C-alpha cells in the first residue's frame, strides 16, 4: 500500500476516533445529567417521607378532638401517598433513564476504544511501511 493511501487511511481513522471521543463526551454528560436528576428525585422522596414521619409523630403525640384526629390522619395519609409516589418515580427513573444513559455511555466508550485501536493499528502499519522504505533506500544507496 502506498504511503499516500496509508496517510489517507490514517487521517480517516483519526477523524473516526475524534467523532467517537465527542460521542463519548456527550454520552458521559447525559449520564451525569441523569444521575443528577436521579439524586434530585431521591432527595424529593426522602423529604416527602420525612414530612410524613413528622406528621405521624404529631398525630401520635397530640390529644385532639376526634374531628381533628381524622383530619390529621387524612393529611398524613396524603403525605404517605406522596412519599410513595415520589419513591416509585425515582425507582422508575433509575431503571429507565439512568440505566439507558449508562448503557449508552458504555456503548460510546466501546466505540471509542475500537476507533482508537483501529487508528493505532494504521499508525503501526505506517511506521512499518516507512521503516521498510528507509531500509530499501539504504540498500539502494549501498548498491549504488
Secondary structure, 3 states (H helix, E strand, C coil): CCHHHHHHHHHHHHHHHHHHHHHHHHHHHHHHHHHHHHHHHHHHHHHHHHHHHHHHHHHHHCCCCHHHHHHHHHHHHHHHHHHHHHHHHHHHHHHHHHHHHHHHHHHHHHHHHHHHHHHHHHHHHHHHHHHHHHHHHHHHHHHC
